[in-house]
Structure formats: structure tokens, C-alpha cells
Amino acid sequence: MVEARVGEVVEASTAAFTAQAYDLSGAPPFGALVWVGDGPRRIVGAVCHAETGPLDAGRRLVARGQDGATREEIFRQHPELPHLLRTLFTVRVLGFVEDDVVQHCLPPQPAALHEAVCTCDAADVARFTAGLAYLPALLQPTPEAPAEEFAAAVLRQA
């Protein structure tokens, strides 16, 4: 698995994890396959939700473009904004790879906090989706997105 870091795990369970994107506009696309893990086990999942908002949930954003400024102009005029905002993305775990064997089930332990989240390259995607064993996990209901939309997005990547 080639490493292309896009974020870092900030919350995790065995079934899903949430990561903060390193770049404000850098969350992987809906349905994209990603992996985490730096040992013999790599957890594989698909992005099922993304959101951008303030670092401090108690601070609401205010509109800044009332004078017709573009997004780029607003960020240029307010260089502090990238430090006050963050993009989070949620990943539903679809399985894991351990000792080079693909498992289409939940891992025995969740992803570790502060572990890097990496996008799967074409070879990783082809290997993980080679069989049909991952399909039932795509159809499980989730509060983040309708199951059929999530399944369709993942299948477009496969």
C-alpha cells in the first residue's frame, strides 16, 4: 500500500473512525477507499461523510463576502481563517489487511488515534474489491449517508 497521507485519526471505534484532513479542502471524495495502520495490520474503509467548520464548535462562523469578495479573496484578506477552521471526514471500516491477507470484516481493534489516514491507490482498490465479500458492509444503514448512495459511491471507485 503506497502512502498518500490526507489526514489524521481524531476519533475511532471498531466500525468507523473520524479524521481531520491536513488541508482544509483535502478530504477524500465521498466513497473513496482509505487505509490506516503502520504495522502488520492495515484497516481499510470508505469515506461516508465530510464536513468543514470551526475548530471551536461554540464559535459560529460569520459571512464575510457581503461586498462581493470571492472565497479566495476572503482567505487572502483573513489569513487567520485556515487556523480557525478544520475539515473532518468519517470513514466506515470495511475490513483490514493483515500479513498480506484481505479480511472483509471488522478489525479486532479500532484505528489508533493520531494515525495517518492514506488514500488507497488503484492497486489497493483492485485488491480489496476483488471479491464480493465487502458488498454487505456497504448496504448497512448509517446516519452519515443513505446506504444506496454510499454503496454507489464506493462501487464507482472499485
N, CA, C and O atoms as a DFTB+ gen file, in Angstrom:
632 C
 N C O
     1  1       0.847      -1.183       0.000
     2  2       0.000       0.000       0.000
     3  2       0.885       1.236       0.000
     4  3       1.689       1.441       0.910
     5  1       0.730       2.039      -1.014
     6  2       1.509       3.264      -1.166
     7  2       0.941       4.327      -0.233
     8  3      -0.274       4.434      -0.065
     9  1       1.828       5.112       0.371
    10  2       1.380       6.102       1.347
    11  2       1.129       7.459       0.703
    12  3       2.044       8.068       0.150
    13  1      -0.114       7.933       0.777
    14  2      -0.506       9.275       0.331
    15  2      -1.364       9.855       1.446
    16  3      -2.589       9.735       1.422
    17  1      -0.719      10.482       2.422
    18  2      -1.402      10.970       3.623
    19  2      -2.360      12.111       3.320
    20  3      -2.018      13.069       2.627
    21  1      -3.587      11.981       3.864
    22  2      -4.585      13.038       3.677
    23  2      -5.133      13.558       5.001
    24  3      -5.783      14.602       5.029
    25  1      -4.883      12.850       6.089
    26  2      -5.414      13.284       7.370
    27  2      -4.902      12.435       8.509
    28  3      -4.001      11.611       8.346
    29  1      -5.508      12.660       9.687
    30  2      -5.071      12.002      10.910
    31  2      -6.283      11.625      11.754
    32  3      -7.207      12.423      11.913
    33  1      -6.279      10.415      12.292
    34  2      -7.393       9.910      13.095
    35  2      -7.523      10.732      14.379
    36  3      -6.559      10.890      15.128
    37  1      -8.743      11.260      14.623
    38  2      -9.003      12.031      15.843
    39  2     -10.089      11.384      16.704
    40  3     -10.318      11.811      17.836
    41  1     -10.755      10.364      16.177
    42  2     -11.784       9.626      16.919
    43  2     -11.916       8.261      16.248
    44  3     -11.880       8.166      15.021
    45  1     -12.068       7.200      17.053
    46  2     -12.110       5.873      16.428
    47  2     -12.948       4.880      17.216
    48  3     -13.004       4.913      18.445
    49  1     -13.599       3.992      16.464
    50  2     -14.273       2.817      17.015
    51  2     -13.942       1.670      16.070
    52  3     -13.290       1.879      15.047
    53  1     -14.380       0.471      16.398
    54  2     -14.073      -0.650      15.508
    55  2     -14.806      -0.537      14.183
    56  3     -14.320      -1.052      13.175
    57  1     -15.961       0.120      14.149
    58  2     -16.772       0.200      12.932
    59  2     -16.512       1.441      12.089
    60  3     -16.854       1.461      10.906
    61  1     -15.913       2.477      12.672
    62  2     -15.703       3.725      11.931
    63  2     -14.623       4.549      12.613
    64  3     -14.270       4.302      13.766
    65  1     -14.110       5.521      11.893
    66  2     -13.213       6.492      12.511
    67  2     -13.391       7.840      11.830
    68  3     -13.825       7.928      10.681
    69  1     -13.044       8.888      12.573
    70  2     -13.104      10.248      12.056
    71  2     -11.682      10.776      11.997
    72  3     -10.880      10.563      12.907
    73  1     -11.387      11.469      10.909
    74  2     -10.053      12.033      10.721
    75  2     -10.165      13.514      10.409
    76  3     -11.156      13.975       9.843
    77  1      -9.135      14.245      10.787
    78  2      -9.036      15.648      10.406
    79  2      -8.138      15.713       9.180
    80  3      -7.018      15.203       9.195
    81  1      -8.633      16.340       8.119
    82  2      -7.855      16.486       6.891
    83  2      -6.698      17.446       7.133
    84  3      -6.845      18.437       7.849
    85  1      -5.560      17.155       6.541
    86  2      -4.403      18.039       6.677
    87  2      -4.623      19.358       5.943
    88  3      -4.081      20.390       6.339
    89  1      -5.410      19.323       4.883
    90  2      -5.709      20.521       4.098
    91  2      -7.201      20.801       4.226
    92  3      -8.010      19.874       4.187
    93  1      -7.570      22.056       4.377
    94  2      -8.970      22.433       4.574
    95  2      -9.869      21.911       3.457
    96  3     -11.024      21.569       3.707
    97  1      -9.362      21.846       2.241
    98  2     -10.136      21.325       1.106
    99  2      -9.654      19.937       0.704
   100  3      -9.861      19.511      -0.432
   101  1      -9.012      19.232       1.629
   102  2      -8.336      17.989       1.274
   103  2      -8.984      16.700       1.700
   104  3      -8.320      15.663       1.703
   105  1     -10.263      16.713       2.064
   106  2     -10.920      15.448       2.415
   107  2     -11.041      14.584       1.164
   108  3     -11.338      15.100       0.087
   109  1     -10.817      13.279       1.290
   110  2     -11.017      12.403       0.132
   111  2     -12.477      12.447      -0.305
   112  3     -13.347      12.771       0.503
   113  1     -12.763      12.130      -1.564
   114  2     -14.145      12.157      -2.052
   115  2     -15.037      11.140      -1.335
   116  3     -14.559      10.129      -0.821
   117  1     -16.314      11.424      -1.313
   118  2     -17.321      10.509      -0.770
   119  2     -17.169       9.160      -1.476
   120  3     -17.170       9.096      -2.705
   121  1     -17.040       8.094      -0.700
   122  2     -16.895       6.752      -1.260
   123  2     -15.468       6.311      -1.498
   124  3     -15.237       5.145      -1.816
   125  1     -14.492       7.214      -1.354
   126  2     -13.090       6.858      -1.598
   127  2     -12.596       5.863      -0.558
   128  3     -12.933       5.968       0.621
   129  1     -11.800       4.901      -0.996
   130  2     -11.194       3.940      -0.080
   131  2      -9.915       4.526       0.499
   132  3      -9.096       5.098      -0.220
   133  1      -9.756       4.375       1.816
   134  2      -8.581       4.853       2.534
   135  2      -8.109       3.759       3.481
   136  3      -8.828       2.791       3.729
   137  1      -6.901       3.915       4.008
   138  2      -6.381       2.945       4.964
   139  2      -5.613       3.655       6.074
   140  3      -5.128       4.774       5.903
   141  1      -5.516       2.975       7.216
   142  2      -4.702       3.431       8.344
   143  2      -3.958       2.229       8.897
   144  3      -4.405       1.091       8.754
   145  1      -2.838       2.484       9.519
   146  2      -2.085       1.412      10.162
   147  2      -0.637       1.441       9.755
   148  3      -0.317       1.580       8.575
   149  1       0.241       1.311      10.730
   150  2       1.662       1.328      10.409
   151  2       2.355       0.022      10.774
   152  3       3.581      -0.066      10.704
   153  1       1.596      -0.983      11.159
   154  2       2.168      -2.277      11.495
   155  2       1.739      -3.329      10.495
   156  3       1.480      -3.016       9.333
   157  1       1.662      -4.580      10.936
   158  2       1.264      -5.656      10.018
   159  2      -0.217      -5.607       9.644
   160  3      -0.636      -6.259       8.688
   161  1      -1.019      -4.828      10.400
   162  2      -2.457      -4.721      10.107
   163  2      -2.776      -3.326       9.582
   164  3      -2.425      -2.322      10.202
   165  1      -3.446      -3.276       8.434
   166  2      -3.905      -2.017       7.853
   167  2      -5.422      -2.068       7.769
   168  3      -5.981      -2.969       7.144
   169  1      -6.084      -1.115       8.390
   170  2      -7.547      -1.040       8.359
   171  2      -7.956      -0.298       7.089
   172  3      -7.390       0.745       6.760
   173  1      -8.944      -0.846       6.376
   174  2      -9.417      -0.255       5.122
   175  2     -10.875       0.162       5.303
   176  3     -11.673      -0.580       5.876
   177  1     -11.215       1.345       4.815
   178  2     -12.590       1.821       4.904
   179  2     -12.902       2.779       3.779
   180  3     -12.049       3.078       2.943
   181  1     -14.135       3.259       3.765
   182  2     -14.581       4.192       2.730
   183  2     -15.148       5.448       3.383
   184  3     -15.830       5.378       4.405
   185  1     -14.860       6.584       2.784
   186  2     -15.333       7.871       3.294
   187  2     -16.847       7.942       3.129
   188  3     -17.368       7.804       2.022
   189  1     -17.551       8.159       4.249
   190  2     -19.016       8.206       4.209
   191  2     -19.574       9.576       4.600
   192  3     -20.785       9.787       4.544
   193  1     -18.702      10.509       4.995
   194  2     -19.172      11.836       5.404
   195  2     -17.968      12.775       5.481
   196  3     -16.863      12.348       5.816
   197  1     -18.183      14.037       5.174
   198  2     -17.151      15.066       5.353
   199  2     -17.836      16.373       5.713
   200  3     -18.944      16.654       5.256
   201  1     -17.173      17.160       6.529
   202  2     -17.711      18.467       6.917
   203  2     -16.572      19.418       7.249
   204  3     -15.524      19.006       7.746
   205  1     -16.791      20.679       6.970
   206  2     -15.828      21.722       7.298
   207  2     -16.522      22.722       8.205
   208  3     -17.661      23.116       7.958
   209  1     -15.827      23.127       9.254
   210  2     -16.411      24.065      10.198
   211  2     -15.352      24.610      11.130
   212  3     -14.159      24.388      10.921
   213  1     -15.782      25.325      12.161
   214  2     -14.827      25.924      13.091
   215  2     -14.166      24.877      13.979
   216  3     -14.764      23.849      14.296
   217  1     -12.932      25.149      14.374
   218  2     -12.246      24.282      15.335
   219  2     -13.020      24.239      16.644
   220  3     -13.188      23.175      17.241
   221  1     -13.486      25.390      17.083
   222  2     -14.252      25.513      18.318
   223  2     -15.731      25.455      17.961
   224  3     -16.264      26.388      17.362
   225  1     -16.392      24.364      18.326
   226  2     -17.804      24.177      17.971
   227  2     -18.701      25.269      18.546
   228  3     -19.799      25.490      18.036
   229  1     -18.260      25.946      19.584
   230  2     -19.048      27.012      20.186
   231  2     -18.956      28.337      19.438
   232  3     -19.711      29.267      19.722
   233  1     -18.046      28.423      18.497
   234  2     -17.877      29.661      17.721
   235  2     -18.493      29.487      16.350
   236  3     -18.006      28.696      15.542
   237  1     -19.542      30.207      16.085
   238  2     -20.200      30.135      14.778
   239  2     -19.455      31.026      13.793
   240  3     -18.902      32.063      14.159
   241  1     -19.453      30.601      12.549
   242  2     -18.828      31.404      11.502
   243  2     -19.730      32.569      11.123
   244  3     -20.948      32.505      11.288
   245  1     -19.127      33.621      10.620
   246  2     -19.887      34.762      10.116
   247  2     -19.583      34.914       8.630
   248  3     -18.475      34.622       8.180
   249  1     -20.574      35.373       7.874
   250  2     -20.387      35.609       6.441
   251  2     -19.401      36.756       6.254
   252  3     -19.455      37.743       6.987
   253  1     -18.510      36.636       5.289
   254  2     -17.501      37.666       5.049
   255  2     -17.497      38.166       3.607
   256  3     -16.676      39.013       3.254
   257  1     -18.397      37.661       2.773
   258  2     -18.376      38.029       1.368
   259  2     -19.462      38.991       0.951
   260  3     -19.792      39.073      -0.232
   261  1     -20.030      39.729       1.903
   262  2     -21.145      40.620       1.575
   263  2     -20.766      41.700       0.568
   264  3     -21.641      42.240      -0.108
   265  1     -19.490      42.023       0.455
   266  2     -19.073      43.041      -0.520
   267  2     -18.738      42.435      -1.883
   268  3     -18.187      43.116      -2.748
   269  1     -19.069      41.164      -2.073
   270  2     -18.831      40.502      -3.353
   271  2     -17.494      39.789      -3.438
   272  3     -17.111      39.317      -4.509
   273  1     -16.776      39.704      -2.321
   274  2     -15.472      39.042      -2.321
   275  2     -15.632      37.547      -2.605
   276  3     -16.585      36.917      -2.148
   277  1     -14.696      36.997      -3.358
   278  2     -14.695      35.556      -3.632
   279  2     -14.105      34.822      -2.436
   280  3     -13.537      35.436      -1.532
   281  1     -14.245      33.519      -2.443
   282  2     -13.683      32.701      -1.365
   283  2     -12.177      32.948      -1.251
   284  3     -11.656      33.114      -0.148
   285  1     -11.485      32.970      -2.378
   286  2     -10.039      33.193      -2.376
   287  2      -9.691      34.554      -1.783
   288  3      -8.739      34.672      -1.012
   289  1     -10.457      35.580      -2.139
   290  2     -10.211      36.925      -1.606
   291  2     -10.445      36.965      -0.100
   292  3      -9.688      37.601       0.634
   293  1     -11.488      36.289       0.354
   294  2     -11.780      36.253       1.796
   295  2     -10.615      35.627       2.551
   296  3     -10.189      36.157       3.578
   297  1     -10.094      34.507       2.055
   298  2      -8.977      33.852       2.737
   299  2      -7.703      34.693       2.648
   300  3      -6.892      34.664       3.573
   301  1      -7.511      35.427       1.578
   302  2      -6.347      36.302       1.446
   303  2      -6.459      37.474       2.431
   304  3      -5.465      37.865       3.043
   305  1      -7.674      38.038       2.586
   306  2      -7.891      39.169       3.490
   307  2      -7.868      38.748       4.959
   308  3      -7.612      39.568       5.841
   309  1      -8.137      37.471       5.217
   310  2      -8.190      36.956       6.596
   311  2      -7.293      35.723       6.705
   312  3      -7.793      34.599       6.735
   313  1      -5.976      35.921       6.764
   314  2      -5.049      34.781       6.770
   315  2      -5.170      33.887       8.003
   316  3      -4.603      32.795       8.034
   317  1      -5.898      34.342       9.009
   318  2      -6.084      33.521      10.212
   319  2      -7.124      32.417      10.010
   320  3      -7.150      31.456      10.779
   321  1      -7.978      32.534       8.997
   322  2      -9.082      31.584       8.812
   323  2      -8.639      30.121       8.730
   324  3      -9.262      29.280       9.378
   325  1      -7.607      29.777       7.974
   326  2      -7.220      28.359       7.928
   327  2      -6.835      27.783       9.295
   328  3      -6.893      26.571       9.501
   329  1      -6.444      28.655      10.222
   330  2      -6.065      28.197      11.559
   331  2      -7.266      28.094      12.500
   332  3      -7.150      27.541      13.594
   333  1      -8.414      28.620      12.084
   334  2      -9.623      28.594      12.907
   335  2     -10.651      27.582      12.403
   336  3     -11.677      27.359      13.045
   337  1     -10.370      26.972      11.250
   338  2     -11.304      26.032      10.624
   339  2     -10.653      24.665      10.480
   340  3      -9.430      24.533      10.526
   341  1     -11.488      23.661      10.307
   342  2     -10.963      22.319      10.049
   343  2     -11.971      21.531       9.226
   344  3     -13.168      21.815       9.234
   345  1     -11.460      20.543       8.524
   346  2     -12.292      19.620       7.773
   347  2     -12.148      18.244       8.392
   348  3     -11.042      17.723       8.535
   349  1     -13.279      17.663       8.756
   350  2     -13.316      16.305       9.297
   351  2     -13.969      15.393       8.275
   352  3     -14.877      15.809       7.555
   353  1     -13.508      14.141       8.209
   354  2     -14.186      13.159       7.379
   355  2     -14.315      11.857       8.154
   356  3     -13.424      11.470       8.910
   357  1     -15.447      11.193       7.948
   358  2     -15.746       9.946       8.640
   359  2     -15.576       8.793       7.668
   360  3     -15.971       8.872       6.505
   361  1     -14.985       7.729       8.166
   362  2     -14.703       6.544       7.360
   363  2     -15.390       5.342       7.987
   364  3     -15.201       5.057       9.170
   365  1     -16.182       4.643       7.197
   366  2     -16.777       3.388       7.659
   367  2     -15.780       2.271       7.354
   368  3     -15.330       2.125       6.218
   369  1     -15.443       1.491       8.370
   370  2     -14.488       0.397       8.207
   371  2     -15.143      -0.730       7.410
   372  3     -16.245      -1.177       7.727
   373  1     -14.438      -1.178       6.364
   374  2     -14.933      -2.267       5.519
   375  2     -14.147      -3.555       5.723
   376  3     -14.594      -4.629       5.320
   377  1     -12.993      -3.453       6.341
   378  2     -12.170      -4.639       6.572
   379  2     -10.756      -4.240       6.913
   380  3     -10.487      -3.102       7.298
   381  1      -9.853      -5.194       6.766
   382  2      -8.451      -4.921       7.045
   383  2      -7.577      -5.895       6.275
   384  3      -8.038      -6.928       5.789
   385  1      -6.313      -5.542       6.178
   386  2      -5.315      -6.403       5.548
   387  2      -4.286      -6.704       6.620
   388  3      -3.689      -5.793       7.193
   389  1      -4.077      -7.989       6.890
   390  2      -3.100      -8.390       7.899
   391  2      -2.221      -9.482       7.329
   392  3      -2.712     -10.475       6.792
   393  1      -0.921      -9.291       7.449
   394  2       0.044     -10.236       6.889
   395  2      -0.278     -10.542       5.432
   396  3      -0.198     -11.689       4.992
   397  1      -0.641      -9.502       4.695
   398  2      -0.929      -9.562       3.258
   399  2      -2.199     -10.343       2.903
   400  3      -2.393     -10.718       1.747
   401  1      -3.066     -10.589       3.896
   402  2      -4.334     -11.290       3.654
   403  2      -5.482     -10.301       3.870
   404  3      -5.573      -9.668       4.922
   405  1      -6.357     -10.171       2.866
   406  2      -7.504      -9.262       2.949
   407  2      -8.620      -9.921       3.746
   408  3      -9.012     -11.053       3.462
   409  1      -9.129      -9.207       4.745
   410  2     -10.244      -9.676       5.575
   411  2     -11.397      -8.682       5.407
   412  3     -11.216      -7.487       5.644
   413  1     -12.560      -9.151       5.008
   414  2     -13.724      -8.268       4.840
   415  2     -14.625      -8.367       6.068
   416  3     -15.765      -8.824       5.984
   417  1     -14.095      -7.933       7.202
   418  2     -14.832      -7.912       8.466
   419  2     -14.197      -6.837       9.341
   420  3     -13.159      -6.275       8.993
   421  1     -14.826      -6.558      10.471
   422  2     -14.284      -5.529      11.358
   423  2     -12.979      -6.004      11.982
   424  3     -12.834      -7.188      12.286
   425  1     -12.039      -5.101      12.172
   426  2     -10.768      -5.475      12.793
   427  2     -10.946      -5.730      14.283
   428  3     -11.927      -5.275      14.873
   429  1     -10.010      -6.453      14.903
   430  2     -10.128      -6.725      16.339
   431  2      -9.989      -5.484      17.212
   432  3     -10.466      -5.470      18.347
   433  1      -9.339      -4.440      16.695
   434  2      -9.166      -3.195      17.438
   435  2      -9.388      -2.014      16.503
   436  3      -9.173      -2.130      15.296
   437  1      -9.814      -0.880      17.048
   438  2     -10.022       0.301      16.196
   439  2      -8.696       0.905      15.741
   440  3      -7.627       0.542      16.234
   441  1      -8.787       1.814      14.810
   442  2      -7.612       2.573      14.372
   443  2      -7.061       3.348      15.563
   444  3      -7.817       3.774      16.436
   445  1      -5.764       3.526      15.598
   446  2      -5.127       4.265      16.686
   447  2      -5.283       5.769      16.461
   448  3      -5.221       6.250      15.329
   449  1      -5.485       6.495      17.547
   450  2      -5.571       7.955      17.456
   451  2      -4.250       8.524      16.946
   452  3      -3.179       8.006      17.262
   453  1      -4.334       9.568      16.172
   454  2      -3.202      10.272      15.563
   455  2      -2.481       9.455      14.499
   456  3      -1.395       9.828      14.056
   457  1      -3.080       8.344      14.088
   458  2      -2.514       7.566      12.995
   459  2      -2.834       8.271      11.678
   460  3      -3.916       8.839      11.531
   461  1      -1.922       8.242      10.736
   462  2      -2.136       8.879       9.433
   463  2      -3.173       8.105       8.629
   464  3      -3.191       6.874       8.639
   465  1      -4.036       8.840       7.932
   466  2      -5.016       8.251       7.013
   467  2      -4.474       8.465       5.606
   468  3      -4.115       9.581       5.230
   469  1      -4.417       7.386       4.835
   470  2      -3.845       7.433       3.489
   471  2      -4.872       6.970       2.468
   472  3      -5.687       6.091       2.749
   473  1      -4.828       7.563       1.290
   474  2      -5.722       7.127       0.218
   475  2      -5.193       5.830      -0.384
   476  3      -3.984       5.611      -0.460
   477  1      -6.111       4.982      -0.808
   478  2      -5.732       3.745      -1.483
   479  2      -5.421       4.065      -2.939
   480  3      -6.156       4.812      -3.585
   481  1      -4.340       3.503      -3.453
   482  2      -4.055       3.674      -4.877
   483  2      -4.866       2.644      -5.666
   484  3      -5.561       1.817      -5.078
   485  1      -4.777       2.696      -6.980
   486  2      -5.588       1.821      -7.842
   487  2      -5.340       0.343      -7.546
   488  3      -6.273      -0.459      -7.575
   489  1      -4.095      -0.021      -7.264
   490  2      -3.779      -1.423      -6.961
   491  2      -4.423      -1.853      -5.643
   492  3      -4.939      -2.965      -5.536
   493  1      -4.392      -0.966      -4.637
   494  2      -5.028      -1.265      -3.346
   495  2      -6.527      -1.476      -3.525
   496  3      -7.096      -2.428      -2.991
   497  1      -7.163      -0.581      -4.282
   498  2      -8.612      -0.666      -4.510
   499  2      -8.948      -1.966      -5.222
   500  3      -9.880      -2.666      -4.827
   501  1      -8.199      -2.297      -6.267
   502  2      -8.458      -3.525      -7.030
   503  2      -8.303      -4.757      -6.146
   504  3      -9.103      -5.689      -6.229
   505  1      -7.288      -4.762      -5.310
   506  2      -7.050      -5.913      -4.426
   507  2      -8.158      -6.055      -3.389
   508  3      -8.647      -7.160      -3.152
   509  1      -8.558      -4.941      -2.766
   510  2      -9.565      -5.014      -1.706
   511  2     -10.949      -5.347      -2.252
   512  3     -11.741      -6.003      -1.576
   513  1     -11.243      -4.902      -3.461
   514  2     -12.578      -5.113      -4.035
   515  2     -12.621      -6.290      -5.013
   516  3     -13.597      -6.442      -5.747
   517  1     -11.580      -7.121      -5.033
   518  2     -11.502      -8.229      -5.996
   519  2     -12.663      -9.208      -5.853
   520  3     -13.181      -9.697      -6.857
   521  1     -13.074      -9.496      -4.643
   522  2     -14.220     -10.383      -4.421
   523  2     -15.455      -9.563      -4.109
   524  3     -15.443      -8.337      -4.214
   525  1     -16.506     -10.238      -3.731
   526  2     -17.755      -9.547      -3.402
   527  2     -18.024      -9.502      -1.898
   528  3     -19.073      -9.017      -1.473
   529  1     -17.099      -9.997      -1.104
   530  2     -17.320     -10.105       0.340
   531  2     -17.496      -8.752       1.027
   532  3     -18.077      -8.695       2.111
   533  1     -17.022      -7.683       0.440
   534  2     -17.142      -6.357       1.059
   535  2     -18.510      -5.718       0.808
   536  3     -18.863      -4.747       1.477
   537  1     -19.280      -6.243      -0.138
   538  2     -20.556      -5.620      -0.511
   539  2     -21.581      -5.528       0.622
   540  3     -22.218      -4.482       0.745
   541  1     -21.781      -6.554       1.458
   542  2     -22.778      -6.418       2.535
   543  2     -22.507      -5.231       3.470
   544  3     -23.446      -4.602       3.957
   545  1     -21.248      -4.930       3.716
   546  2     -20.918      -3.799       4.596
   547  2     -21.363      -2.471       3.990
   548  3     -21.649      -1.521       4.720
   549  1     -21.423      -2.399       2.674
   550  2     -21.832      -1.155       2.013
   551  2     -23.315      -0.865       2.193
   552  3     -23.739       0.288       2.116
   553  1     -24.100      -1.904       2.432
   554  2     -25.552      -1.744       2.490
   555  2     -26.091      -1.575       3.905
   556  3     -27.302      -1.475       4.098
   557  1     -25.204      -1.544       4.890
   558  2     -25.636      -1.325       6.271
   559  2     -26.057       0.130       6.442
   560  3     -25.379       1.028       5.944
   561  1     -27.167       0.377       7.142
   562  2     -27.602       1.765       7.351
   563  2     -26.563       2.555       8.153
   564  3     -25.873       2.009       9.014
   565  1     -26.472       3.821       7.857
   566  2     -25.550       4.706       8.560
   567  2     -26.202       6.076       8.717
   568  3     -26.924       6.513       7.820
   569  1     -25.969       6.757       9.824
   570  2     -26.556       8.089       9.983
   571  2     -25.906       9.129       9.070
   572  3     -26.485      10.189       8.833
   573  1     -24.715       8.838       8.560
   574  2     -23.990       9.816       7.756
   575  2     -24.524       9.966       6.340
   576  3     -24.510      11.064       5.784
   577  1     -24.998       8.859       5.746
   578  2     -25.433       8.913       4.343
   579  2     -26.357       7.742       4.060
   580  3     -26.230       6.693       4.692
   581  1     -27.291       7.896       3.118
   582  2     -28.149       6.774       2.732
   583  2     -27.294       5.614       2.209
   584  3     -26.331       5.824       1.471
   585  1     -27.657       4.400       2.598
   586  2     -26.873       3.217       2.235
   587  2     -26.688       3.087       0.731
   588  3     -25.599       2.746       0.270
   589  1     -27.748       3.356      -0.048
   590  2     -27.623       3.185      -1.502
   591  2     -26.676       4.219      -2.114
   592  3     -25.967       3.910      -3.072
   593  1     -26.654       5.441      -1.576
   594  2     -25.725       6.467      -2.067
   595  2     -24.286       6.091      -1.722
   596  3     -23.380       6.228      -2.543
   597  1     -24.093       5.612      -0.487
   598  2     -22.765       5.192      -0.046
   599  2     -22.270       4.030      -0.900
   600  3     -21.139       4.056      -1.386
   601  1     -23.108       3.014      -1.085
   602  2     -22.720       1.850      -1.888
   603  2     -22.367       2.268      -3.312
   604  3     -21.360       1.817      -3.858
   605  1     -23.179       3.118      -3.911
   606  2     -22.915       3.564      -5.281
   607  2     -21.593       4.320      -5.372
   608  3     -20.842       4.141      -6.331
   609  1     -21.307       5.159      -4.388
   610  2     -20.062       5.930      -4.404
   611  2     -18.845       5.016      -4.297
   612  3     -17.853       5.218      -4.996
   613  1     -18.919       4.012      -3.424
   614  2     -17.798       3.079      -3.281
   615  2     -17.636       2.254      -4.554
   616  3     -16.516       2.051      -5.024
   617  1     -18.740       1.780      -5.110
   618  2     -18.663       0.962      -6.325
   619  2     -18.097       1.750      -7.505
   620  3     -17.456       1.166      -8.379
   621  1     -18.318       3.043      -7.545
   622  2     -17.726       3.863      -8.612
   623  2     -16.205       3.901      -8.495
   624  3     -15.504       4.050      -9.496
   625  1     -15.700       3.767      -7.278
   626  2     -14.248       3.771      -7.057
   627  2     -13.617       2.422      -7.406
   628  3     -12.445       2.351      -7.776
   629  1     -14.409       1.355      -7.284
   630  2     -13.872      -0.011      -7.437
   631  2     -13.541      -0.360      -8.871
   632  3     -13.084      -1.469      -9.147
